[in-house]
Each structure stands twice: as C-alpha cells, then as structure tokens.
Amino acid sequence: ANHFSWGRNPFGIPASKTAGIVRFLMKVVYFSLTGNVRRFVEKLGFPAFELNQTNPFLKISEPFVLIAPSYEKDVTDILWDFMDTNQNHTYCKGVVGSGNLNFDSLFAYTAKELAYDFDVPFLWAFESFGTERDINHVKEQLHAIADIDCTDDKSNLF
C-alpha cells in the first residue's frame, strides 16, 4: 500500500498557530459520491483527504476522523477497505455520518456501522451538506479530539 503524508513542519508536528498557542489539527478522511460530504468537509477547514475508488489502500499513520455518507454496503466497501489497510483504523478517533433523515433508522447508518465494526466513537450525523450548527459542532469535536490526542502522546512535542 502507498503511504499518504499530510505534510509536516520541520518538527514533525502538523499545527497551526492561534494566539501564540500551537494548536494541533485533527485530520479528516472522507468519501463523497454526490459532493455533499465534500462540501461539508470544505466548510470545516481542516486538513482533509478524499477517498475514491482508486485510492482506498493508502496507509495513514496519524490520527484522523472519518466522514462517511450513507449508501448500500457495496457502494461504501471502500471505507472498510481503507480502515483495514495497514491498521488505519487504529488511528481513527471517530466517525461522522451524513445521510437523509427520510430514511429514519437508516439515517447515517454507514457511519454507525463503521464505528461499531472498528470500535471507535460515532461522533455526529448531519443531513445533506450540514447546517451551520453541524459544522460548528464537528469543528469543536475535531479540536477537542486533537487536543486530547496531543496530550496523550507527548513523544511528538517540541
């Protein structure tokens, strides 16, 4: 499998400077068929990587959150392929799902199944391309997860 790199600063730590404090940015990996998930991810403003049919077997060896649309399993198998590749699932800090509320109990079911199958938290679900509330909530969660992850592993700090 190929190895994907987000790009790193000279210290090996992905970060942005905010008010003089180094803030570690959680990465986002996503799959989008209609463009709704892509549109949501673009509004988040976090480093992101889009999975497609040609690249599900990339190795990602740093923490990320997965954002998944809801479709039949044969359409979303790519997400399971990605999570299984080189133990990528061990770096997954949670799953966010998109879907259509008209599907009732099947709303965001792909994300819920991924969270269950890989024993990671199901973080949030949004309809279509998300509302302002959805964007803000997921941003807050991404920052919180990144902050926790950064304090858990001090080996990468300055």
Buried (B, 14 or more C-beta within 10 A) or exposed (E): EEEBEEEEEEEEBBBEEEEEEBEBBBBBBBBBEEEBBBBBBEBBEBBBBBBEEEBBBBBBEBBBBBBBBBBEEEEBEBBBBBBBBBEBBEBBBBBBBBBBEEEEEEBBBBBBBBBEBBEBBBBBBBBBBBEEEBBEBBBEBBBEBBEEBBEEEEEBEE
